[in-house]
Amino acid sequence: MSIDPNAVKRTAEKVLAEEFLSARSKILDLAATLDRLERASGSVENAAQMQLLSQGLKILCDDEFDKARRVQLLMSRQYDPDWQKTYGLH
Amino acid sequence: MDYIDPHIHMVSRTTDDYETLARMGCVAMSEPAFWAGFDRGSVESFRDYFRQLTEFEPKRAAQFGIRHFTWLCINAKEAENVSLSREVIAMIPMFLSAKNVLGIGEIGLNKNTKNESTIFLEHLELAVQYDQQILIHTPHLEDKFQGTRMILDMLMGDSRINRSRVLVDHVEEHTIEAVLENGFWAGMTLYPVTKCTPQRAADMIEKYGPERLMANSAGDWGPSKPTAIPDLIMELKRRGHSRELIRRVVYDNPRQFFSQSKNFDLAALPG
């Protein structure tokens, strides 16, 4: 799909200025969640959900674009193009 | 700003909500048939529900100058019960002549099972047979990507389906492109935690443009915000977007899409 480069009306500086506090708050929430897990009894180190969170955090920190879409795909079940055959719907 | 909420479940909301929505600019809404929070036990439950959607809700909305439209189906969660689903599908035609019915919906998948897929295909058959528009529910969370692709496979595998008469709802960052690229309409649901925030919806509007794109609140009996569309309007205004662009997403697009149904008349309010 063609993407209009002028569709974003704000400069990067303005986006950062307007959204810094909100992003700061979200990072703190995440940090506090991880602290809470650490303080709680038991271990989730090998839990599938924990692995997903860990991989999601890596996406946030890498140098590539399209982060929201990539996090969504990370958290998604795989699509099998032959699913109709598997279900006997053909 | 006047707006249309193309997907909201008003049977689950109070009359006070109608008043609030009217005060915030909502002039029309469409209410797809959905899951009640529990599985219904017989086709007669659906008969009563369809009467509520076609007789009672339009009058309740009209008290506040809001036009109420609806879509009929058995939803994906209850589609696991194939025999009940077939009874409901067989009953739907007797409601299609009601003045506020726009089409078949919200049909789709929930856990992407064989039974859900079978009933989805039977709903498509009904829509084709009665020349109805289609409104589609895509699954939640980890099931959304897989389920959306399965739904698109079924839609595109039927050459009788006119893609410009199909709205695929609850799109997010990983599903919107396939929906728009293949010629369908797409709806973004502004829903706390499990779907899309007004900010992320604004991002998708900036990324993909306003063509065939709309937004809805999907306000229902669960955690949801029926006034979510005004939140999106505010976010787009805050980012400096034009009144024309905002109006296109929240008013012109739903109006254009719904106008393909013979029952869509923004002027008519039930007496």
Boltz contact constraints between the chains, C-beta under 6 A:
constraints:
  - contact:
      token1: [A, 1]
      token2: [B, 181]
      max_distance: 6.0
  - contact:
      token1: [A, 3]
      token2: [B, 207]
      max_distance: 6.0
  - contact:
      token1: [A, 4]
      token2: [B, 209]
      max_distance: 6.0
  - contact:
      token1: [A, 7]
      token2: [B, 206]
      max_distance: 6.0
  - contact:
      token1: [A, 8]
      token2: [B, 206]
      max_distance: 6.0
  - contact:
      token1: [A, 9]
      token2: [B, 239]
      max_distance: 6.0
  - contact:
      token1: [A, 9]
      token2: [B, 240]
      max_distance: 6.0
  - contact:
      token1: [A, 10]
      token2: [B, 239]
      max_distance: 6.0
  - contact:
      token1: [A, 68]
      token2: [B, 173]
      max_distance: 6.0
  - contact:
      token1: [A, 69]
      token2: [B, 173]
      max_distance: 6.0
  - contact:
      token1: [A, 69]
      token2: [B, 174]
      max_distance: 6.0
  - contact:
      token1: [A, 72]
      token2: [B, 172]
      max_distance: 6.0
  - contact:
      token1: [A, 72]
      token2: [B, 173]
      max_distance: 6.0
  - contact:
      token1: [A, 72]
      token2: [B, 174]
      max_distance: 6.0
  - contact:
      token1: [A, 73]
      token2: [B, 174]
      max_distance: 6.0
  - contact:
      token1: [A, 75]
      token2: [B, 142]
      max_distance: 6.0
  - contact:
      token1: [A, 76]
      token2: [B, 142]
      max_distance: 6.0
  - contact:
      token1: [A, 76]
      token2: [B, 145]
      max_distance: 6.0
  - contact:
      token1: [A, 77]
      token2: [B, 142]
      max_distance: 6.0
  - contact:
      token1: [A, 77]
      token2: [B, 146]
      max_distance: 6.0
  - contact:
      token1: [A, 79]
      token2: [B, 146]
      max_distance: 6.0
  - contact:
      token1: [A, 79]
      token2: [B, 149]
      max_distance: 6.0
  - contact:
      token1: [A, 83]
      token2: [B, 150]
      max_distance: 6.0
  - contact:
      token1: [A, 87]
      token2: [B, 114]
      max_distance: 6.0
